[in-house]
């Protein structure tokens, strides 16, 4: 596992998404909540019919869904194995970091960043996103509100999870400041709250597959101890909340 500290202080270490690429979509399936967030991105970003860049596109689900709706979509993803999977959905995926986009200035009408900014050097990535947008372009960012981590359903099994994610995800005022400092003229923030549930076997399967990146960043002893506790104590049905922040940014 590689250690990294960006000048924005987003993270002290970087998870290896290559390890989970093959099972990523299986462990994080699209559901009603996923589609609700997607529709909000489409509406607030005015994405349909546009030239759109999906920054940190992962396995390409958002990019492919946009293409299916009539957008002209490109993706960038730094992890080769994730990019390989994305290319099975969309041929216009490049292997590149968000901090150094392989496109000329003003090439895109819109850009999206979905659950990725906690992994980036945000000042550099936001500045790059703005650079490749047309003068009337728009960047839409979807990320977790740090309030999401206060009552996260796995906290009681893995006590370090909250601190790990709070160190990576910006508070909304910090997010606004970083976007404005990157040159976006108008930054509009909104929240989305969702509810969901997962059964015991589904939950155990996801945790065994380390379906969220902080499970890779945990001390191995804490991970194994928490997993054993889950196997002993987890109820048959587990309800939880998702707390999102959406930032719509006008160039």
C-alpha positions, 0 to 999 in steps of 0.5 A: 500500500502506497502512502501519499499526502496531497497539499490539500490534506485529503488522504495519508494513504491510497487504496489499491483499486486494482485489487478490487476491480474484478468484483467492484460492480458486484460489491457495489451494485446499481440500485434505486439510490444509485439511479436517484443520484444519477438522475440528480447529476443529469438534471443539475449538470444539464448533461444530456446531449453534451460533451461530458468528461467523467473524471475518475470513471472507475468501471465506467458505470456513470459514463455508460449510463450517460452515453445511453441517454445521448451524451457524448462521453469520455472517461479518465481513470488512473487504475489500469484494471479499472480502466480496462473494465470501463473500456468494455462499456465505453471505448473513449476511456483513457488511463490518466490521473485527474490532476493531469488530464490528456485533453486540450483547453475548453474541449468539454461542455460538462465534467463529472466527478462521482465519489472520487474527490477524496482520492485526489489532490483536489486543488490540482484536479479542480483546476484541471477540470476547469481548464478542459471546460468550455467558457460556459461549462459546468462541473458536477461533483458528488461526494459524501457529506462528512455527516455520513460517517457519524452514524455509518453502519460499520462504525461499531465493528471498525472504530477507525473507519470514521476517522479515516474517512473524515480525514479524506472527505472535505466539509462543505465549506472547504469544498466550496473554498477549494472549487472557488480557488480553482477558478469556478465563478459560481459554486452551488451546493445541495444535499441528498439523503437516502435510506437503504438496507442490506441483509446479513449475507450481503453485508458480510460479502461486501466487507469480505471483499473490502467494498469501500476503500477505508477497509483497505486502509484499516490496520489488518488486526482491526479489520480481522477483529471487526469481521469476526464480530460481524460474523457473530453479531450482525443482524439479519437486516441492516438499515443505514443512511447515505448522506450526499453533497452535490456541488454544481460549479459554473466555469 
